Amino acid sequence: MPKTPAYRTRPGRNQALVTLTDAATKRRKDYWLGPLGLAASREMYHRVIAAWEANGRRWPRLESDQIAKPPGGAQIKEIVGEYWRWAKDYYREKHVHALRGAMRLIRKYYGETPATDFGPNKLRMLREEMIRGDANDNPPRKPWCRKYVNAQVGRIRHMFKWAAARELVPASVHQSLCTLEALKRGRAAVRESKKVEPVPQELLDAVLPHMTRPVRAVVELQLLTGARPGELMALRPIDIEMDERTGIWTYRPEIHKNAYREKERVIYFGPRAQELLRPFLTGRPTNAYLFSPAEADAERRAARHEMRCTPLSCGNRPGTNRKVAPRRQPGHRYTTPAYHRAVEYACDAAFPPPGDISRRDGETKAVWLQRLKEHELLNELYAWRRAHRWHPNRLRHNAATLLRREFGLEAAQLALGHASAQITDAVYAERDRAKVIEVMRKLG
């Protein structure tokens, strides 16, 4: 373990100091602590070391180390900088991506403003910019929908709450921002987001044959269990508990959406799910991930080799034309973005674009997109993909709808791991319209 920098002084001086090395840049910096040997300088030494360790051994930002502030106090751009350094390592990747947009916006419009001057009216003006969007921005910013605007406003409020807890701004700043009410449906001129619906069965049936074996297995497991993609990506043989008495396998992921709330997540594998998992359990180390892009790539290459028509004595032999040190290599486990991309590739293979927007023989991807751009056909391509692509998270809605229709709302709630059935009812489980149609056919 690295040693803790010493409390020391320099020859001929009566001032104590400590020299800290920034973990990222490896640069060194002296922090003067006060008169040597006094209790006050010892206390300052311990505070500096604690701040340095808490910041990941990066240089701490102490009061004595801050740049001069305007009369109104710290500027918003300084609050944004401090908050971002904390938040990018604290939150999950999806939240950090959304947070980046909110921080960029408030810094653009109010970066030089003293944080104490930022009130509800300025936040309201910033919200109007979120609703309008900016096509001339870099990158262009589309108008945000109502739910996303409310979420981004909440993230800005939380930044000031975080700053108040660290005595960077008065608590009254955050309290005043909380007086701004959220946008309500039908009472504001703002775009509404589309409701997330289950993936249509015809799309699923068409896309499944174009998936690799691991990706297809994860898709089918999602349909059977209602698990989130990230939960299944981390599955290993050692994580599966096999109960011979009940005949049900269980999996308790250590990392999941509500782990920070100290809630346990249990995923149940029935007989059909077990049949999907068994081929991946055979001959695999207990601590190895079940679904591996490296294995999928090896299977793809083997399948192409089986279809080879050229004799082995002619042309390239397997492995002879590979790079010694490729820039990108398939990993040992799928990440959620990689899984999403694999599903998109399968959708594109199942539903190639028609007519003029299709990719011609021998045409590289860059040339193809440039041709569509020159002929103003890119929007047609994007519309085609929106209609024929689906996101893996929607499979959770498929599972919830099936569970609710077959076994009731409570069963869907328990399988999906929701604390309340209201979430299952309002967000995930689509009501069975067939029952209503049958009733109205008899009564109406």
Backbone torsions as a table, in degrees:
resi	resn	phi	psi	omega
1	MET	NA	134.9	-179.4
2	PRO	-58.5	143.7	-179.2
3	LYS	-72.9	152.9	176.3
4	THR	-82.3	130.8	179.1
5	PRO	-55.9	145.4	-171.9
6	ALA	-85.8	152.2	168.6
7	TYR	-79.8	118.5	-173.2
8	ARG	-151.0	-173.1	176.8
9	THR	-144.7	177.0	176.7
10	ARG	-109.8	149.6	-179.2
11	PRO	-56.4	134.5	177.6
12	GLY	82.7	5.7	179.6
13	ARG	-123.6	153.3	179.4
14	ASN	-110.3	21.5	-179.3
15	GLN	-110.8	135.8	178.1
16	ALA	-84.3	151.1	177.2
17	LEU	-150.0	166.3	172.2
18	VAL	-139.0	137.8	-178.9
19	THR	-105.5	120.5	-177.4
20	LEU	-109.4	140.8	177.4
21	THR	-105.4	126.1	178.0
22	ASP	-71.1	126.7	-174.9
23	ALA	-64.8	-27.2	-176.8
24	ALA	-88.9	-48.9	-175.2
25	THR	-91.8	-15.1	-177.5
26	LYS	64.8	15.1	176.2
27	ARG	-84.1	154.0	-177.1
28	ARG	-110.5	148.5	-177.7
29	LYS	-147.9	137.1	179.1
30	ASP	-90.5	136.1	173.7
31	TYR	-116.8	115.0	179.7
32	TRP	-81.8	137.2	-168.7
33	LEU	-111.1	-16.7	-176.4
34	GLY	121.3	-174.2	-177.9
35	PRO	-56.0	136.4	-176.9
36	LEU	-64.2	134.0	172.7
37	GLY	88.5	-13.1	-179.2
38	LEU	-80.0	155.4	-179.4
39	ALA	-62.3	-34.7	-178.6
40	ALA	-63.3	-41.4	179.7
41	SER	-70.5	-33.1	175.6
42	ARG	-65.0	-41.7	178.0
43	GLU	-63.7	-42.0	178.6
44	MET	-63.0	-37.0	177.8
45	TYR	-60.3	-47.2	-178.7
46	HIS	-66.0	-36.0	178.2
47	ARG	-67.1	-40.4	179.9
48	VAL	-65.2	-44.3	180.0
49	ILE	-63.7	-41.7	-179.9
50	ALA	-63.7	-41.9	178.6
51	ALA	-66.4	-36.4	178.9
52	TRP	-66.4	-45.0	178.7
53	GLU	-66.2	-42.0	-179.0
54	ALA	-65.0	-24.3	-178.6
55	ASN	-94.6	19.7	179.4
56	GLY	70.2	32.9	-178.2
57	ARG	59.5	30.0	167.2
58	ARG	-96.4	158.7	-179.4
59	TRP	-56.5	125.9	179.6
60	PRO	-75.5	152.6	175.6
61	ARG	-101.0	98.4	-178.9
62	LEU	-99.9	165.7	-179.3
63	GLU	-58.5	-38.8	-178.8
64	SER	-74.8	-13.3	-176.4
65	ASP	-103.2	0.6	-177.1
66	GLN	-79.7	151.8	174.3
67	ILE	-75.3	164.1	-178.1
68	ALA	-62.9	136.6	-177.4
69	LYS	-101.7	149.3	174.4
70	PRO	-66.6	168.9	-177.1
71	PRO	-57.4	-30.6	-178.4
72	GLY	-77.4	-1.7	-178.9
73	GLY	102.5	-162.4	-177.3
74	ALA	-62.5	142.4	176.5
75	GLN	-81.8	157.8	-177.6
76	ILE	-63.1	-35.7	-179.7
77	LYS	-63.8	-30.4	177.0
78	GLU	-73.4	-39.2	176.0
79	ILE	-63.2	-42.4	179.2
80	VAL	-60.8	-44.0	180.0
81	GLY	-61.4	-45.5	179.8
82	GLU	-66.3	-41.5	-178.7
83	TYR	-66.3	-40.1	-178.5
84	TRP	-65.4	-39.8	178.8
85	ARG	-60.4	-33.2	178.9
86	TRP	-81.3	-44.3	-169.6
87	ALA	-72.8	-34.0	-174.1
88	LYS	-66.5	-22.0	175.9
89	ASP	-100.9	-9.6	-175.8
90	TYR	-94.2	-42.2	-174.1
91	TYR	-91.8	165.5	175.5
92	ARG	-72.0	162.0	-173.3
93	GLU	-58.2	-40.7	-178.2
94	LYS	-64.2	-41.8	179.6
95	HIS	-67.8	-39.3	-180.0
96	VAL	-63.2	-38.5	179.3
97	HIS	-62.4	-43.6	178.4
98	ALA	-68.9	-37.7	-178.8
99	LEU	-63.8	-33.6	-179.6
100	ARG	-59.7	-40.4	179.1
101	GLY	-65.3	-39.9	179.2
102	ALA	-67.8	-41.7	-179.4
103	MET	-67.2	-37.7	179.3
104	ARG	-64.4	-37.5	-177.0
105	LEU	-70.3	-46.7	-177.9
106	ILE	-69.0	-32.1	177.2
107	ARG	-69.4	-35.7	-178.8
108	LYS	-66.1	-41.9	-172.9
109	TYR	-94.3	-26.8	-174.1
110	TYR	-136.6	24.2	-176.5
111	GLY	-59.2	-38.8	-177.5
112	GLU	-87.2	-4.9	-177.3
113	THR	-75.7	135.9	173.0
114	PRO	-58.7	137.2	-175.6
115	ALA	-60.7	-29.8	-178.8
116	THR	-71.6	-15.5	179.9
117	ASP	-92.4	-1.0	-177.1
118	PHE	-88.0	110.5	-176.9
119	GLY	-123.8	-170.1	-177.0
120	PRO	-59.1	-36.6	-179.3
121	ASN	-65.5	-41.6	177.9
122	LYS	-67.1	-38.7	177.4
123	LEU	-65.4	-36.1	177.6
124	ARG	-65.1	-42.0	177.8
125	MET	-63.3	-39.3	178.2
126	LEU	-64.9	-36.7	177.5
127	ARG	-65.1	-37.3	176.8
128	GLU	-62.8	-35.9	176.8
129	GLU	-66.2	-36.8	176.1
130	MET	-61.7	-38.9	-178.1
131	ILE	-71.4	-38.5	-176.2
132	ARG	-75.2	-40.0	-173.2
133	GLY	78.5	176.2	-179.0
134	ASP	-152.3	103.4	-179.4
135	ALA	-70.1	-19.7	-177.9
136	ASN	-92.5	-2.6	179.6
137	ASP	-70.9	165.1	179.2
138	ASN	-124.7	102.6	1.4
139	PRO	-78.1	160.7	179.8
140	PRO	-56.7	140.3	-176.9
141	ARG	-113.7	117.1	178.4
142	LYS	-75.7	156.0	174.6
143	PRO	-60.1	133.2	-178.3
144	TRP	-86.5	151.2	178.8
145	CYS	-79.1	169.5	-172.5
146	ARG	-61.2	-47.4	-177.6
147	LYS	-64.1	-37.9	-179.5
148	TYR	-71.4	-37.2	176.3
149	VAL	-61.1	-46.8	178.8
150	ASN	-61.0	-38.6	179.0
151	ALA	-66.5	-40.2	-180.0
152	GLN	-68.7	-38.0	175.0
153	VAL	-62.1	-40.1	176.7
154	GLY	-62.5	-36.5	178.7
155	ARG	-67.9	-37.1	177.3
156	ILE	-67.3	-41.8	176.0
157	ARG	-58.2	-43.4	-178.0
158	HIS	-64.5	-32.2	177.0
159	MET	-60.6	-42.2	179.1
160	PHE	-72.3	-31.1	174.3
161	LYS	-64.5	-43.5	177.2
162	TRP	-60.8	-43.7	-179.4
163	ALA	-65.8	-37.6	178.6
164	ALA	-66.0	-36.5	179.7
165	ALA	-67.7	-19.6	178.5
166	ARG	-106.8	13.8	175.9
167	GLU	59.9	32.3	174.7
168	LEU	-88.5	-27.4	175.5
169	VAL	-139.4	157.3	175.1
170	PRO	-65.2	148.2	179.1
171	ALA	-62.4	-23.5	-179.2
172	SER	-64.2	-24.7	178.5
173	VAL	-64.9	-47.8	178.3
174	HIS	-65.4	-40.1	-179.4
175	GLN	-62.2	-38.9	179.5
176	SER	-68.9	-35.3	179.4
177	LEU	-67.8	-27.1	-179.9
178	CYS	-71.3	-11.3	179.0
179	THR	-77.4	-14.3	179.0
180	LEU	-78.2	117.2	-177.3
181	GLU	-74.3	152.4	178.3
182	ALA	-72.5	154.7	176.0
183	LEU	-68.6	134.7	-179.4
184	LYS	-108.9	147.6	-177.9
185	ARG	-60.7	130.5	177.7
186	GLY	81.4	-3.2	-178.8
187	ARG	-118.6	16.3	178.1
188	ALA	-150.4	146.3	179.5
189	ALA	-82.7	76.6	-176.7
190	VAL	-142.1	148.0	-178.6
191	ARG	-68.2	139.5	176.3
192	GLU	-97.2	142.1	178.0
193	SER	-79.7	152.9	177.7
194	LYS	-77.8	142.7	178.1
195	LYS	-70.2	135.6	178.4
196	VAL	-73.3	125.5	-177.4
197	GLU	-118.4	161.8	176.0
198	PRO	-59.6	155.5	177.1
199	VAL	-71.9	129.4	177.5
200	PRO	-58.4	141.7	-175.4
201	GLN	-62.4	-34.3	-178.8
202	GLU	-66.2	-34.0	175.8
203	LEU	-68.2	-42.7	179.3
204	LEU	-60.5	-47.2	-177.4
205	ASP	-63.0	-33.9	-178.4
206	ALA	-77.3	-30.6	-173.0
207	VAL	-88.4	-33.3	-175.0
208	LEU	-53.1	-42.1	-179.4
209	PRO	-64.0	-18.2	-177.6
210	HIS	-94.3	5.0	-178.6
211	MET	-96.0	152.9	171.7
212	THR	-70.4	163.5	-175.0
213	ARG	-59.3	-46.3	179.2
214	PRO	-64.4	-41.1	-178.2
215	VAL	-66.3	-41.9	178.8
216	ARG	-63.8	-38.5	179.1
217	ALA	-63.7	-40.8	179.1
218	VAL	-65.4	-40.9	178.3
219	VAL	-60.0	-46.4	-178.6
220	GLU	-69.0	-33.5	176.4
221	LEU	-67.1	-38.5	176.5
222	GLN	-61.1	-40.8	-179.9
223	LEU	-66.1	-32.3	-177.4
224	LEU	-85.5	-30.3	-172.4
225	THR	-112.2	-19.9	-175.3
226	GLY	74.6	17.7	-178.4
227	ALA	-75.7	155.9	174.0
228	ARG	-79.0	153.5	-180.0
229	PRO	-56.2	-46.3	-177.2
230	GLY	-62.3	-28.1	179.2
231	GLU	-69.7	-39.4	-179.1
232	LEU	-79.1	-26.2	-179.8
233	MET	-62.4	-30.2	-176.3
234	ALA	-92.9	10.0	-175.0
235	LEU	-72.9	133.0	176.0
236	ARG	-130.3	157.8	178.0
237	PRO	-56.2	-35.9	-177.5
238	ILE	-67.3	-19.1	-177.2
239	ASP	-84.9	-11.1	-174.2
240	ILE	-92.4	126.7	176.0
241	GLU	-102.1	119.2	-176.8
242	MET	-102.5	112.5	-179.9
243	ASP	-98.2	105.6	-178.8
244	GLU	-68.4	-26.8	-177.9
245	ARG	-67.9	-46.4	-179.0
246	THR	-91.4	-20.2	-176.7
247	GLY	77.1	13.0	-178.3
248	ILE	-114.0	135.9	174.1
249	TRP	-95.6	146.2	178.8
250	THR	-127.4	153.7	-179.4
251	TYR	-141.2	125.0	179.3
252	ARG	-114.1	93.4	-179.0
253	PRO	-65.1	136.5	178.7
254	GLU	-71.7	-36.7	-178.7
255	ILE	-112.3	119.9	176.6
256	HIS	-152.5	179.8	-170.7
257	LYS	-58.4	-40.9	-174.8
258	ASN	-107.3	22.2	179.8
259	ALA	-63.2	-36.0	-178.6
260	TYR	-69.2	-17.5	174.7
261	ARG	-86.9	4.1	179.9
262	GLU	62.6	36.2	175.4
263	LYS	-103.0	139.9	-179.4
264	GLU	-87.3	140.0	177.4
265	ARG	-115.9	125.1	179.8
266	VAL	-122.0	127.6	177.5
267	ILE	-112.5	130.7	-175.5
268	TYR	-106.0	133.3	177.9
269	PHE	-112.1	113.5	176.5
270	GLY	-84.9	-170.3	-176.7
271	PRO	-57.4	-42.9	-179.1
272	ARG	-67.3	-41.3	177.2
273	ALA	-65.9	-35.8	178.6
274	GLN	-63.8	-37.8	177.7
275	GLU	-64.5	-33.8	176.8
276	LEU	-70.0	-34.2	-175.3
277	LEU	-81.7	-30.5	-172.8
278	ARG	-55.9	-43.8	178.8
279	PRO	-60.9	-27.7	-179.2
280	PHE	-84.6	-15.5	179.3
281	LEU	-86.2	-21.8	-175.0
282	THR	-73.4	126.6	175.0
283	GLY	67.7	25.4	-178.0
284	ARG	-117.2	137.4	174.8
285	PRO	-57.6	147.4	-174.6
286	THR	-64.8	-23.8	-178.8
287	ASN	-101.6	11.5	178.9
288	ALA	-92.6	145.7	-179.6
289	TYR	-71.4	143.2	-176.2
290	LEU	-71.8	-37.8	-171.8
291	PHE	-111.7	107.0	-170.3
292	SER	-121.3	127.9	173.5
293	PRO	-63.0	-32.0	178.7
294	ALA	-62.7	-41.6	178.2
295	GLU	-68.4	-39.0	177.9
296	ALA	-62.7	-39.6	179.1
297	ASP	-67.0	-40.4	178.4
298	ALA	-64.0	-40.9	177.9
299	GLU	-65.5	-37.9	178.5
300	ARG	-64.1	-43.1	179.4
301	ARG	-66.2	-38.6	179.0
302	ALA	-65.0	-39.4	178.8
303	ALA	-65.5	-39.4	178.1
304	ARG	-66.8	-35.5	179.1
305	HIS	-66.6	-36.3	178.9
306	GLU	-64.8	-30.7	-179.6
307	MET	-88.6	5.0	-177.4
308	ARG	-65.6	134.3	178.3
309	CYS	-101.2	-28.9	-179.4
310	THR	-71.9	133.1	177.7
311	PRO	-59.7	152.6	-179.0
312	LEU	-64.4	-23.4	179.0
313	SER	-75.4	-10.0	-179.6
314	CYS	-120.6	151.4	176.6
315	GLY	72.0	-163.8	-179.2
316	ASN	-77.5	140.2	172.8
317	ARG	-94.0	156.5	-177.6
318	PRO	-54.8	125.1	176.2
319	GLY	90.0	-8.1	-175.2
320	THR	-78.9	-22.4	-176.6
321	ASN	-109.1	21.6	178.5
322	ARG	-90.8	151.0	177.9
323	LYS	-71.6	145.6	179.7
324	VAL	-68.7	-43.1	-179.8
325	ALA	-130.6	79.1	-179.5
326	PRO	-64.5	149.7	-178.3
327	ARG	-68.2	-34.3	179.5
328	ARG	-128.7	136.1	177.9
329	GLN	-129.0	147.2	177.2
330	PRO	-63.1	139.4	-177.0
331	GLY	-84.3	179.7	-179.5
332	HIS	-88.0	-10.8	176.4
333	ARG	-149.0	150.8	176.9
334	TYR	-75.7	138.9	165.8
335	THR	-93.2	164.4	179.7
336	THR	-60.7	-44.8	176.3
337	PRO	-62.6	-38.0	179.8
338	ALA	-65.8	-39.7	176.3
339	TYR	-62.6	-42.2	177.7
340	HIS	-61.2	-43.6	179.4
341	ARG	-65.0	-38.1	178.9
342	ALA	-62.6	-38.5	177.1
343	VAL	-66.4	-40.9	178.4
344	GLU	-62.8	-41.8	178.4
345	TYR	-60.8	-40.9	179.3
346	ALA	-66.0	-39.0	177.5
347	CYS	-62.9	-41.7	180.0
348	ASP	-67.5	-34.0	178.2
349	ALA	-71.1	-35.4	-179.7
350	ALA	-75.9	-31.7	-177.4
351	PHE	-129.1	74.1	178.2
352	PRO	-65.0	144.5	-179.6
353	PRO	-61.0	142.8	-176.8
354	PRO	-92.4	166.6	168.0
355	GLY	58.4	-135.5	-174.2
356	ASP	-69.3	-21.3	-177.9
357	ILE	-89.6	2.1	178.3
358	SER	-77.4	159.2	179.4
359	ARG	-86.6	125.6	-175.7
360	ARG	-80.1	160.0	179.5
361	ASP	-62.3	132.3	178.7
362	GLY	79.2	1.0	-177.5
363	GLU	-91.2	123.8	178.0
364	THR	-71.7	163.9	-178.5
365	LYS	-63.0	-40.5	-179.2
366	ALA	-64.7	-42.9	179.7
367	VAL	-66.8	-39.6	179.1
368	TRP	-60.5	-49.3	-179.3
369	LEU	-66.9	-35.3	177.9
370	GLN	-66.3	-38.5	177.4
371	ARG	-63.3	-44.2	179.2
372	LEU	-64.6	-36.3	179.5
373	LYS	-66.5	-41.3	-179.2
374	GLU	-66.5	-33.3	-178.7
375	HIS	-97.7	11.3	177.2
376	GLU	56.2	46.5	-179.4
377	LEU	-113.5	2.4	-177.6
378	LEU	-63.1	-38.8	-179.9
379	ASN	-63.4	-33.9	176.4
380	GLU	-65.8	-39.4	177.7
381	LEU	-63.9	-44.3	-179.8
382	TYR	-64.0	-38.7	178.8
383	ALA	-65.6	-39.8	177.9
384	TRP	-62.4	-43.7	-178.5
385	ARG	-67.5	-38.9	177.9
386	ARG	-60.8	-35.0	-178.0
387	ALA	-79.4	-20.4	-173.0
388	HIS	-122.4	5.4	174.0
389	ARG	-109.4	154.6	174.5
390	TRP	-142.9	150.8	-177.8
391	HIS	-90.7	139.6	-179.0
392	PRO	-58.1	-27.5	179.8
393	ASN	-63.4	-23.0	179.7
394	ARG	-69.1	-19.8	178.9
395	LEU	-64.8	-26.4	175.6
396	ARG	-64.3	-33.6	175.9
397	HIS	-69.6	-37.6	175.6
398	ASN	-59.1	-47.4	-178.3
399	ALA	-64.5	-41.4	-178.7
400	ALA	-64.3	-41.3	180.0
401	THR	-64.6	-43.2	179.4
402	LEU	-64.8	-44.1	-179.6
403	LEU	-63.1	-40.4	-179.6
404	ARG	-67.2	-41.9	-178.0
405	ARG	-67.3	-38.3	-174.9
406	GLU	-87.8	-35.8	-170.0
407	PHE	-128.0	-4.0	177.0
408	GLY	101.9	168.3	-174.8
409	LEU	-66.7	-39.3	-177.5
410	GLU	-64.1	-39.7	178.3
411	ALA	-63.5	-40.6	177.5
412	ALA	-64.1	-40.6	178.9
413	GLN	-61.1	-46.3	-177.2
414	LEU	-68.0	-39.9	-178.8
415	ALA	-68.0	-37.2	-178.9
416	LEU	-82.4	-11.9	177.0
417	GLY	79.8	27.9	179.3
418	HIS	-84.9	141.8	177.3
419	ALA	-72.7	-26.6	-178.1
420	SER	-132.1	142.1	177.6
421	ALA	-70.9	-16.8	179.1
422	GLN	-64.1	-37.4	178.0
423	ILE	-65.3	-44.8	179.1
424	THR	-60.1	-41.7	-176.4
425	ASP	-71.3	-43.5	-172.2
426	ALA	-81.9	-31.3	-170.1
427	VAL	-108.0	-44.7	-167.0
428	TYR	-103.3	-54.4	-168.9
429	ALA	-81.8	111.8	175.0
430	GLU	-73.1	134.4	179.9
431	ARG	-69.1	147.6	-179.4
432	ASP	-78.0	104.1	-177.6
433	ARG	-71.0	-20.9	-176.7
434	ALA	-61.7	-35.2	179.6
435	LYS	-66.6	-42.8	179.5
436	VAL	-64.9	-41.6	-179.4
437	ILE	-61.8	-41.0	179.9
438	GLU	-65.4	-40.5	178.1
439	VAL	-63.8	-46.1	-178.1
440	MET	-69.0	-28.0	177.6
441	ARG	-65.7	-34.1	-179.7
442	LYS	-81.6	-36.4	-173.9
443	LEU	-94.4	-34.1	-170.4
444	GLY	-101.0	NA	NA
